[in-house]
Amino acid sequence: MGTLSERLKARRLERGLTQDRLIEEIKRLYPQVDSLSRMTISNLETGMQKSVKDLMLLALSKVLNCNAEWLVCGTGEKEPPCPSAISQPLNVEDKTHLQYCPVQSWEQLHSFIQAPDATISETTQFLLCPLPTGPRTFVLKVRGEAMAPRFKDGDWLFIDLDQIEPAHNQFVISRHDGEYTFKQLQVIEGRNFLKVSNPDYPPALRYVEITGSHTIIGTVITTVSSL
């Protein structure tokens, strides 16, 4: 099968899913894909739409139980080496495998950092990290426009709690006075700053020097764009 549209339709039929049923399953597992419609699937299967964004690709490969690389490019194995469930992360202890990471809200972030296992329940959502990562990686949704234009409101950040010594220009989650923020680390003349990327912000607010009251919680290792 030479195209994304052919592979998508064939795999959907192999799984015994109608287009409507496929949409239902995607929205059940990925409620953030609220703009998905039957027209989207139809356009993908007829070739009118020739590409998919990252989050949609993750959703399709999950529901259809196929490798994203095979679905998009036709290369690699069609099916993952073992089935996985959205309700539980893969039990991977090293960084040589892809794994599902728990999604956390900004409101529950402090509790999660203090006791990660205690905040994970049967209702916790997981997203597949596109890169190999460690066992303490989690997912946060970007909120606001402070890091625009590179990061949009609603994009997904994969953050490794074990990476607390980021390099210049890496993106981090930091804590200051009990508040958590998403910023870019900048090292200027030997001093560390947290930078707001949005050029529309006032200059006085775009750079905050890191002091003893700031704590780097983790480093962003990759992102997945929202639909």
N, C-alpha and C positions, 0 to 999 in steps of 0.2 A: 504494500500500500504506500503510494508515493506522497500523499499529502496529509496535513493535519486533519482536514475535513473528512477524508476517507477513514483514517484511523479512529477518529472520534466517533463517527457513526457506527463503524463496525464494532468497536469495543462496547458502545452503549447497547447494541443489539445482542452482543455476546452475553452481557450481564442481564439481559431480559428487561431492560428499562425503556419506557417511553420517554419522550422529551419532557413531558410534564412530571413524570416520576423522578427523572434525573434532577430537575429543578427543585422538587420537594426535598430530596435527600441533601442536595447542596445547601439549601437554606436551613435545613434542620441542623446540620453540622457546622455550618458557617453562617450564622444569622447576620453577620456584617455584610454579606453579599446580597443586600436587600434590593439592589437595582437589577438583578438578574431576571430576564424574561424569556419566554419561549422564542421570541424573535432572535435573541442573542444566540441561543443554541442552534436555531435554524440557520442563521447566517454563518455560524461556524461550520456547520455540516455541509452547507452548499458551497462554501468557499467564498462567500461574499465578505466575510470577515476572516482575515488570514492570520491573525495573531491574537494571543490572549495575554492579559496582564498577569503579574506574578501570583496574586491571590486567587484569581480564577483558575490558573493552572494548578495550583495546589489543591483547590477544591475538586476540580475534575479528576485529577490523578488519584485523589483519595477515594471519591465515590466510585470511580470506575476500577479501582484497585490495579492501577498500571503505573509504570514509571513515567515521570514527566518528560524525561529525555526522549523516550520512545514515542510518546504522544506528539511532541512538537517536531522532533527531527527524524523519527523512524529508526534511530540507532539505539543500541543497548538492548537489554532484555525487556520484553513486554511487561511482565509482571514483577513486582518487588520480590525479593528473596523469601519474605515471610509476610503474612497478613498483619495489619496493624489496626488498632482501634483508636478512634478519636477520644474516647473517654479515658484512656490510659497512655502514659508515655512509654516509649520503648525502653527496655531495661538495658541501657548501654552505659558502660562505665569508662570507656576510653573515647578518644577524639577521632577515631577512624571511621565512624559511622554517622549517618544522619539520624536525627532523633526528633521526636515531638517535644515541644517545650510548653510549659503552662502559661496561659495568658493571665496577666494580672492587671487590675485597675490601679490608677494612681491613688485612689482612696485606700486600697488594701495593701499598698506597696510596703509600708512600714512593717505591718504584721508579717508579710511574706518574707521580708529580709531577715526578721528576727527568728522566724521558725518556718522555713519553706514548706516542709512536709505537713505541718499542721494546717496550712491554709488550702491544701489541695483536697478536693472532694470529688464525688461522683459527678457533680455539675460543672467542674472545672473544664474549660475549653483548652485544647492543645492545638498548636500549629507546627507544621513540619519546618524545621530550620533548613534553609537551602545549603548550608555549609556544615561540615563537621564541627562539632562544638563539645564543650564539657558538660558534665551532668548538672551544673548549677546555672544553666542558661534559662532565661524566661523571656516573656514577650510583653511589651507595653505598646499601647496605641498613642501615637503623637496627638497632642491636643494643642490647638491654637496655631498661630502663624509665626511664632518667634523664630523658627528654623527654616522658614520659606526662603527662597523658592525650592531648595533641594528636598526638603521634607514637607509634605502636605499634611494638613489636619486629617487624621484617620489612618495614616501610614502605620505599619507595624515595625517595631524595633525589636531585634533579638539582642539581649544584653547578657553578657557573661559576668556573673558575680565574682568569679575568681580572677578577673582581669582588673585589678585596682591600681595599676601603675601604667596608665595610657601614655602613648607618645604624642608628640606635637601633631596637631590637626585631627586627632581621633575624636570621636563623639562619645560623650559620657553621660551617665546619670549621676548627679551629685546631690548631697543633702546639706542644707544650711538653715540653722534655726528651725529644724523640724520640717522644713519644706523640701520637696524633691523637684529637681528641674532637669531638663534635657538641654545640653549645651555642647559646644565644641571646645576642646582644650587647645589653648594657644600658649606657646612658650615664647616670650618676648624679652630679650636681653636678660635671660636667666630667671625671669619671673613668670609664674603660671597664672593664666587668666581663663575664665569661662566666657566664651563668646556667643552672642546671639547673631545668627546668620542673616536675619532679615534686614536688608539695607534701609528699610523705611523706619526702623526703630531709632529713637534719638541717640546720638553718639554716646551720651553719658550712660546709657543703659546697655550698650552693646558689649562692653567689656567689664567684667567684674574680677578683680584680683582674688585669687584663692588664698585664704588665710587659714589660721588654725581652726576656725569654726566651720570650715568646709570639709566634707568627706566625699571622696569618690566612691560610689557604691558599685559601679561596674562599667564596662566598656561595651559600646554597641559594636557587634561583630558583623552584622548584616541587616538589611531591611527588606521588607516586602511592601510594594506600593498598594495602596487601596484602589478599589475599582473606580 
